[in-house]
């Protein structure tokens, strides 16, 4: 009798331990893989909302930057290729996003950020008429740091290096505000 009772207790104990372990495993907080930011659909620029500043190419792609969230520095490089652009930094962090109005030369055969990324995506950027106007490259490291590099019409390069999630979200808001200045009528 004692053997039968011990066998039942062991059987029920194993079942109980299995159920508790399964519930604990599924309720554990897990590190989620980041979702890719939305790809911008570029349309004609509309009037800026109060508190925004427009930066970009005078005759092409522009971005709306919330003044309260960013510091913006405009400048021209002194090395070849000479490029004019903007560096945007969140006021709450030390990250940097660059907008170059003359796409830099790619001097590396292999981009180390892409090689060491846990996930990489290459996507096409369209205007509101479904014409291809650029390319969006996005990814993240297993540590959670994110990066993004975009090229608009082959000449405008926008991107940020390895940044945390909150800075990436701020930069992505600026990137997704991309618009085209209306063509002036003669």
GROMACS elastic network, one bead per residue, 0.5 to 0.9 nm:
[ bonds ]
;  ai    aj funct       b0    kb
    1     4     6  0.51266   500
    1     5     6  0.62518   500
    1     6     6  0.86318   500
    2     5     6  0.51077   500
    2     6     6  0.61140   500
    2     7     6  0.85392   500
    3     6     6  0.51114   500
    3     7     6  0.60991   500
    3     8     6  0.86615   500
    4     7     6  0.51031   500
    4     8     6  0.62886   500
    4     9     6  0.86930   500
    5     8     6  0.51698   500
    5     9     6  0.62044   500
    5    10     6  0.85986   500
    6     9     6  0.50885   500
    6    10     6  0.60751   500
    6    11     6  0.85034   500
    7    10     6  0.51463   500
    7    11     6  0.61084   500
    7    12     6  0.86330   500
    8    12     6  0.60801   500
    8    13     6  0.83212   500
    9    12     6  0.51228   500
    9    13     6  0.57942   500
    9    14     6  0.84381   500
   10    14     6  0.60809   500
   10    15     6  0.85889   500
   11    14     6  0.52908   500
   11    15     6  0.63728   500
   11    16     6  0.87056   500
   12    15     6  0.50475   500
   12    16     6  0.60262   500
   12    17     6  0.85027   500
   13    16     6  0.50479   500
   13    17     6  0.60312   500
   13    18     6  0.84413   500
   14    17     6  0.51524   500
   14    18     6  0.60267   500
   14    19     6  0.85874   500
   15    18     6  0.50654   500
   15    19     6  0.61578   500
   15    20     6  0.86154   500
   16    19     6  0.51956   500
   16    20     6  0.61356   500
   16    21     6  0.84853   500
   17    20     6  0.51910   500
   17    21     6  0.59829   500
   17    22     6  0.85007   500
   18    21     6  0.51667   500
   18    22     6  0.60873   500
   18    23     6  0.86518   500
   19    22     6  0.51440   500
   19    23     6  0.62227   500
   19    24     6  0.85691   500
   20    23     6  0.52294   500
   20    24     6  0.60947   500
   20    25     6  0.85718   500
   21    24     6  0.50720   500
   21    25     6  0.60571   500
   21    26     6  0.87118   500
   22    25     6  0.51142   500
   22    26     6  0.63217   500
   22    27     6  0.86430   500
   23    26     6  0.53138   500
   23    27     6  0.61390   500
   23    28     6  0.86232   500
   24    27     6  0.52106   500
   24    28     6  0.61270   500
   25    28     6  0.54128   500
   25    29     6  0.89055   500
   26    29     6  0.82415   500
   27    30     6  0.86446   500
   29    32     6  0.89888   500
   31   144     6  0.89991   500
   32    35     6  0.87425   500
   33   140     6  0.88770   500
   33   142     6  0.86588   500
   33   144     6  0.79374   500
   34    37     6  0.88546   500
   34   139     6  0.89405   500
   34   140     6  0.77646   500
   34   144     6  0.76270   500
   34   146     6  0.86585   500
   34   165     6  0.86742   500
   36    39     6  0.85255   500
   36   121     6  0.82170   500
   36   138     6  0.71842   500
   36   139     6  0.77147   500
   37    40     6  0.89775   500
   37   138     6  0.81582   500
   37   169     6  0.81278   500
   37   172     6  0.68475   500
   37   176     6  0.88705   500
   38    41     6  0.89773   500
   38   172     6  0.82629   500
   38   176     6  0.74466   500
   39   123     6  0.74803   500
   39   124     6  0.78274   500
   39   125     6  0.64634   500
   39   126     6  0.86277   500
   39   136     6  0.71707   500
   39   175     6  0.88077   500
   39   176     6  0.70322   500
   40   125     6  0.63734   500
   40   126     6  0.75245   500
   40   127     6  0.84099   500
   40   136     6  0.87862   500
   40   175     6  0.70782   500
   40   177     6  0.72907   500
   40   178     6  0.67640   500
   40   179     6  0.89900   500
   41   125     6  0.64985   500
   41   126     6  0.54817   500
   41   127     6  0.53170   500
   41   128     6  0.60821   500
   41   130     6  0.86239   500
   41   176     6  0.75390   500
   41   177     6  0.87366   500
   41   178     6  0.76928   500
   41   179     6  0.82298   500
   42    45     6  0.86012   500
   42    61     6  0.83824   500
   42   125     6  0.77651   500
   42   126     6  0.63938   500
   42   128     6  0.59004   500
   42   133     6  0.84071   500
   42   176     6  0.82042   500
   42   177     6  0.79500   500
   42   178     6  0.57007   500
   42   180     6  0.67381   500
   43    46     6  0.88143   500
   43   126     6  0.89778   500
   43   127     6  0.56836   500
   43   128     6  0.51894   500
   43   129     6  0.82194   500
   43   178     6  0.77478   500
   43   179     6  0.51183   500
   43   180     6  0.59092   500
   43   181     6  0.87099   500
   44   127     6  0.88403   500
   44   128     6  0.83618   500
   44   179     6  0.54086   500
   44   181     6  0.58129   500
   44   182     6  0.58907   500
   45    48     6  0.83106   500
   45    61     6  0.88223   500
   45    62     6  0.76511   500
   45    63     6  0.89290   500
   45   177     6  0.89937   500
   45   178     6  0.80855   500
   45   180     6  0.53459   500
   45   181     6  0.53645   500
   45   182     6  0.68263   500
   46   179     6  0.81723   500
   46   181     6  0.84502   500
   46   182     6  0.89914   500
   48    51     6  0.83483   500
   48    52     6  0.62701   500
   48    53     6  0.74230   500
   48    54     6  0.75970   500
   48    64     6  0.74178   500
   49    52     6  0.58696   500
   49    53     6  0.86996   500
   49    64     6  0.89265   500
   50    53     6  0.86086   500
   50    66     6  0.89146   500
   51    65     6  0.85193   500
   51    66     6  0.59930   500
   51    67     6  0.57506   500
   51    68     6  0.71385   500
   52    64     6  0.60778   500
   52    65     6  0.53808   500
   52    67     6  0.55430   500
   52    68     6  0.83313   500
   53    63     6  0.81319   500
   53    64     6  0.56424   500
   53    65     6  0.51022   500
   53    66     6  0.63986   500
   53    67     6  0.63864   500
   54    62     6  0.63218   500
   54    63     6  0.54751   500
   54    65     6  0.61114   500
   54    66     6  0.89158   500
   55    58     6  0.84191   500
   55    61     6  0.86993   500
   55    62     6  0.55461   500
   55    63     6  0.53317   500
   55    64     6  0.66180   500
   55    65     6  0.72871   500
   55    72     6  0.89039   500
   55    74     6  0.88863   500
   55    85     6  0.88104   500
   55    86     6  0.75052   500
   55    99     6  0.86201   500
   56    59     6  0.86331   500
   56    60     6  0.75366   500
   56    61     6  0.59674   500
   56    63     6  0.60859   500
   56    64     6  0.89568   500
   56    85     6  0.74085   500
   56    86     6  0.76914   500
   56    99     6  0.72278   500
   56   100     6  0.82739   500
   56   101     6  0.70764   500
   56   156     6  0.85471   500
   57    60     6  0.51059   500
   57    61     6  0.55685   500
   57    62     6  0.60572   500
   57    85     6  0.85174   500
   57   100     6  0.89616   500
   57   101     6  0.61793   500
   57   156     6  0.79167   500
   57   181     6  0.88684   500
   58    61     6  0.77553   500
   58    62     6  0.77087   500
   58   181     6  0.77669   500
   59    62     6  0.86719   500
   59   180     6  0.80323   500
   59   181     6  0.64226   500
   59   182     6  0.84902   500
   59   183     6  0.79515   500
   60   179     6  0.80676   500
   60   180     6  0.53092   500
   60   181     6  0.56396   500
   60   182     6  0.83902   500
   60   183     6  0.88049   500
   61   152     6  0.75181   500
   61   153     6  0.88034   500
   61   156     6  0.77998   500
   61   178     6  0.63500   500
   61   179     6  0.55312   500
   61   181     6  0.67123   500
   62   177     6  0.79998   500
   62   178     6  0.55525   500
   62   179     6  0.53097   500
   62   180     6  0.60694   500
   62   181     6  0.70166   500
   63   174     6  0.60829   500
   63   175     6  0.66960   500
   63   176     6  0.80291   500
   63   177     6  0.54587   500
   63   179     6  0.64687   500
   63   180     6  0.88968   500
   64   173     6  0.87183   500
   64   174     6  0.59669   500
   64   175     6  0.83559   500
   64   176     6  0.89138   500
   64   177     6  0.57042   500
   64   178     6  0.71979   500
   64   179     6  0.85211   500
   65    68     6  0.88205   500
   65    69     6  0.80714   500
   65    70     6  0.71947   500
   65    72     6  0.85985   500
   65    88     6  0.87079   500
   65   173     6  0.84956   500
   65   174     6  0.58279   500
   65   177     6  0.83027   500
   66    69     6  0.56313   500
   66    70     6  0.64826   500
   66   174     6  0.81099   500
   67    70     6  0.55432   500
   67    71     6  0.71330   500
   67    72     6  0.84303   500
   68    71     6  0.82515   500
   68    91     6  0.78771   500
   69    89     6  0.84372   500
   69    90     6  0.57014   500
   69    91     6  0.56176   500
   69    92     6  0.75406   500
   69   170     6  0.81561   500
   70    88     6  0.62862   500
   70    89     6  0.54362   500
   70    91     6  0.51560   500
   70    92     6  0.82772   500
   70   170     6  0.89559   500
   71    87     6  0.81940   500
   71    88     6  0.57551   500
   71    89     6  0.53271   500
   71    90     6  0.63371   500
   71    91     6  0.62167   500
   72    86     6  0.65681   500
   72    87     6  0.57442   500
   72    89     6  0.66071   500
   72    90     6  0.88976   500
   73    85     6  0.84175   500
   73    86     6  0.55042   500
   73    87     6  0.52473   500
   73    88     6  0.65940   500
   73    89     6  0.86766   500
   74    84     6  0.76729   500
   74    85     6  0.58227   500
   74    87     6  0.65916   500
   74    88     6  0.89115   500
   75    83     6  0.84892   500
   75    84     6  0.57908   500
   75    85     6  0.57121   500
   75    86     6  0.63585   500
   75    87     6  0.83263   500
   76    82     6  0.69434   500
   76    83     6  0.56242   500
   76    85     6  0.63322   500
   76    86     6  0.86536   500
   77    80     6  0.79862   500
   77    81     6  0.81298   500
   77    82     6  0.54667   500
   77    83     6  0.54895   500
   77    84     6  0.64106   500
   77    85     6  0.82856   500
   78    81     6  0.82467   500
   78    82     6  0.59549   500
   78    83     6  0.79932   500
   79    82     6  0.55897   500
   79    83     6  0.82395   500
   80    83     6  0.78872   500
   81   102     6  0.79933   500
   81   103     6  0.87998   500
   81   104     6  0.70106   500
   81   105     6  0.76486   500
   82   102     6  0.78001   500
   82   104     6  0.89934   500
   83   100     6  0.65101   500
   83   101     6  0.62879   500
   83   102     6  0.52065   500
   83   103     6  0.77366   500
   83   104     6  0.77838   500
   84    99     6  0.86279   500
   84   100     6  0.60760   500
   84   101     6  0.55212   500
   84   102     6  0.67866   500
   85    98     6  0.72571   500
   85    99     6  0.53576   500
   85   101     6  0.53873   500
   85   102     6  0.79480   500
   86    97     6  0.82600   500
   86    98     6  0.57894   500
   86    99     6  0.50617   500
   86   100     6  0.65373   500
   86   101     6  0.84484   500
   87    96     6  0.65088   500
   87    97     6  0.56936   500
   87    99     6  0.63519   500
   87   100     6  0.85418   500
   88    95     6  0.84462   500
   88    96     6  0.56843   500
   88    97     6  0.51193   500
   88    98     6  0.63068   500
   88    99     6  0.80428   500
   88   171     6  0.84535   500
   89    92     6  0.84194   500
   89    93     6  0.72122   500
   89    94     6  0.66564   500
   89    95     6  0.58335   500
   89    97     6  0.64325   500
   89    98     6  0.89152   500
   89   167     6  0.88878   500
   89   171     6  0.87450   500
   90    93     6  0.53558   500
   90    94     6  0.69197   500
   90    95     6  0.68024   500
   90    96     6  0.74659   500
   90    97     6  0.89648   500
   90   167     6  0.70293   500
   90   170     6  0.75331   500
   90   171     6  0.83091   500
   91    94     6  0.78443   500
   92   167     6  0.86061   500
   93    96     6  0.87694   500
   93   167     6  0.73307   500
   94   167     6  0.89280   500
   95   160     6  0.79652   500
   95   161     6  0.81444   500
   95   162     6  0.83539   500
   95   163     6  0.63312   500
   95   164     6  0.84764   500
   95   167     6  0.69394   500
   95   168     6  0.89738   500
   96   159     6  0.87094   500
   96   160     6  0.62133   500
   96   161     6  0.75980   500
   96   163     6  0.84285   500
   96   167     6  0.88268   500
   96   171     6  0.87737   500
   97   158     6  0.72764   500
   97   159     6  0.55617   500
   97   161     6  0.75350   500
   97   171     6  0.69414   500
   98   157     6  0.78293   500
   98   158     6  0.56301   500
   98   159     6  0.55760   500
   98   160     6  0.64899   500
   99   156     6  0.71461   500
   99   157     6  0.58338   500
   99   159     6  0.68067   500
  100   103     6  0.60598   500
  100   104     6  0.75516   500
  100   155     6  0.81941   500
  100   156     6  0.56680   500
  100   157     6  0.50887   500
  100   158     6  0.62897   500
  100   159     6  0.88785   500
  101   104     6  0.89276   500
  101   155     6  0.63535   500
  101   157     6  0.65948   500
  101   158     6  0.86776   500
  102   154     6  0.85843   500
  102   155     6  0.50029   500
  102   156     6  0.55165   500
  102   157     6  0.70215   500
  103   106     6  0.88774   500
  103   151     6  0.74578   500
  103   152     6  0.89440   500
  103   154     6  0.69281   500
  103   156     6  0.52295   500
  103   157     6  0.50189   500
  103   158     6  0.86213   500
  104   107     6  0.88083   500
  104   155     6  0.83540   500
  104   156     6  0.87773   500
  104   157     6  0.73339   500
  106   109     6  0.77775   500
  107   110     6  0.89877   500
  108   111     6  0.62419   500
  108   112     6  0.88782   500
  110   113     6  0.88543   500
  110   114     6  0.79320   500
  110   115     6  0.75691   500
  111   114     6  0.54989   500
  111   115     6  0.65000   500
  112   116     6  0.62058   500
  112   117     6  0.84656   500
  113   116     6  0.54788   500
  113   117     6  0.60565   500
  113   139     6  0.85092   500
  113   140     6  0.85185   500
  113   141     6  0.81464   500
  113   147     6  0.81078   500
  113   161     6  0.83434   500
  113   162     6  0.82296   500
  114   117     6  0.52217   500
  114   118     6  0.85619   500
  114   119     6  0.82691   500
  114   120     6  0.66398   500
  114   138     6  0.89338   500
  114   139     6  0.73926   500
  114   140     6  0.85669   500
  114   141     6  0.88968   500
  115   118     6  0.85565   500
  115   120     6  0.89666   500
  116   119     6  0.88268   500
  116   140     6  0.87202   500
  116   141     6  0.66212   500
  116   142     6  0.85392   500
  117   120     6  0.64668   500
  117   139     6  0.63422   500
  117   140     6  0.53459   500
  117   142     6  0.68474   500
  117   146     6  0.88668   500
  118   139     6  0.74062   500
  118   140     6  0.59454   500
  118   142     6  0.53049   500
  118   143     6  0.88446   500
  118   144     6  0.89641   500
  119   138     6  0.82665   500
  119   139     6  0.52845   500
  119   140     6  0.58188   500
  119   141     6  0.71650   500
  119   142     6  0.83797   500
  120   137     6  0.72425   500
  120   138     6  0.57631   500
  120   140     6  0.70002   500
  121   136     6  0.80033   500
  121   137     6  0.56852   500
  121   138     6  0.53123   500
  121   139     6  0.62148   500
  122   135     6  0.70421   500
  122   136     6  0.57356   500
  122   138     6  0.66073   500
  122   139     6  0.89133   500
  123   134     6  0.87201   500
  123   135     6  0.57941   500
  123   137     6  0.63274   500
  123   138     6  0.83228   500
  124   132     6  0.67959   500
  124   133     6  0.78530   500
  124   134     6  0.60563   500
  124   136     6  0.60558   500
  124   137     6  0.88319   500
  125   130     6  0.88584   500
  125   131     6  0.84222   500
  125   132     6  0.59117   500
  125   133     6  0.57422   500
  125   135     6  0.53561   500
  125   136     6  0.64869   500
  125   150     6  0.88166   500
  125   151     6  0.88629   500
  125   152     6  0.79214   500
  126   129     6  0.75381   500
  126   130     6  0.52370   500
  126   131     6  0.53023   500
  126   133     6  0.54501   500
  126   134     6  0.69160   500
  126   135     6  0.87731   500
  127   130     6  0.53274   500
  127   131     6  0.54912   500
  127   132     6  0.65999   500
  127   133     6  0.64462   500
  127   179     6  0.86772   500
  127   180     6  0.88658   500
  128   131     6  0.74782   500
  129   132     6  0.89664   500
  130   133     6  0.88975   500
  132   135     6  0.83785   500
  132   153     6  0.84534   500
  133   151     6  0.84258   500
  133   152     6  0.57642   500
  133   153     6  0.50790   500
  133   154     6  0.80798   500
  134   150     6  0.71866   500
  134   151     6  0.53077   500
  134   153     6  0.53935   500
  134   154     6  0.68434   500
  135   149     6  0.83367   500
  135   150     6  0.55766   500
  135   151     6  0.53620   500
  135   152     6  0.67288   500
  135   153     6  0.86170   500
  135   154     6  0.87196   500
  136   148     6  0.73762   500
  136   149     6  0.61074   500
  136   151     6  0.67529   500
  136   152     6  0.87190   500
  137   147     6  0.83983   500
  137   148     6  0.56413   500
  137   149     6  0.51228   500
  137   150     6  0.60187   500
  137   151     6  0.88027   500
  138   146     6  0.77186   500
  138   147     6  0.59290   500
  138   149     6  0.64879   500
  138   150     6  0.84442   500
  139   145     6  0.86741   500
  139   146     6  0.58793   500
  139   147     6  0.56049   500
  139   148     6  0.65442   500
  140   143     6  0.79208   500
  140   144     6  0.60211   500
  140   145     6  0.54983   500
  140   147     6  0.60791   500
  140   148     6  0.87231   500
  140   162     6  0.78720   500
  141   144     6  0.53792   500
  141   145     6  0.54680   500
  141   146     6  0.65398   500
  141   147     6  0.86006   500
  141   162     6  0.83129   500
  142   145     6  0.75082   500
  143   146     6  0.89726   500
  144   163     6  0.86929   500
  144   164     6  0.71540   500
  144   165     6  0.75636   500
  145   161     6  0.88213   500
  145   162     6  0.53431   500
  145   163     6  0.52064   500
  145   164     6  0.51002   500
  145   165     6  0.68803   500
  145   168     6  0.87427   500
  146   160     6  0.84642   500
  146   161     6  0.72467   500
  146   162     6  0.51517   500
  146   163     6  0.53421   500
  146   164     6  0.63526   500
  146   165     6  0.68952   500
  146   168     6  0.67009   500
  147   159     6  0.75089   500
  147   160     6  0.56255   500
  147   162     6  0.50008   500
  147   163     6  0.65058   500
  147   168     6  0.75394   500
  148   158     6  0.81136   500
  148   159     6  0.52845   500
  148   160     6  0.55409   500
  148   161     6  0.67746   500
  148   162     6  0.84472   500
  148   168     6  0.85184   500
  148   172     6  0.87324   500
  149   157     6  0.72566   500
  149   158     6  0.58029   500
  149   160     6  0.65943   500
  149   161     6  0.82294   500
  150   156     6  0.81021   500
  150   157     6  0.56823   500
  150   158     6  0.50854   500
  150   159     6  0.60408   500
  150   175     6  0.88394   500
  151   154     6  0.57302   500
  151   155     6  0.67803   500
  151   156     6  0.55541   500
  151   158     6  0.63917   500
  151   159     6  0.87111   500
  152   155     6  0.62123   500
  152   156     6  0.50538   500
  152   157     6  0.64747   500
  152   158     6  0.81504   500
  153   156     6  0.66390   500
  154   157     6  0.78111   500
  158   175     6  0.78788   500
  159   171     6  0.86497   500
  159   175     6  0.87040   500
  160   163     6  0.73861   500
  160   168     6  0.80531   500
  160   171     6  0.78293   500
  162   168     6  0.88273   500
  163   166     6  0.82786   500
  163   167     6  0.62509   500
  163   168     6  0.61638   500
  164   167     6  0.55977   500
  164   168     6  0.61638   500
  164   169     6  0.87758   500
  165   168     6  0.50505   500
  165   169     6  0.61997   500
  165   170     6  0.87701   500
  166   169     6  0.51658   500
  166   170     6  0.64280   500
  166   171     6  0.87925   500
  167   170     6  0.50742   500
  167   171     6  0.61994   500
  167   172     6  0.84928   500
  168   171     6  0.51005   500
  168   172     6  0.59315   500
  168   173     6  0.86091   500
  169   172     6  0.50134   500
  169   173     6  0.62906   500
  169   174     6  0.89133   500
  170   173     6  0.53294   500
  170   174     6  0.68209   500
  170   175     6  0.89692   500
  171   174     6  0.52417   500
  171   175     6  0.62701   500
  171   176     6  0.86617   500
  172   176     6  0.59374   500
  172   177     6  0.84999   500
  173   176     6  0.52217   500
  173   177     6  0.63689   500
  174   177     6  0.52138   500
  174   178     6  0.72170   500
  175   178     6  0.57139   500
  176   179     6  0.86066   500
  180   183     6  0.85905   500
  181   184     6  0.86797   500
  182   185     6  0.89093   500
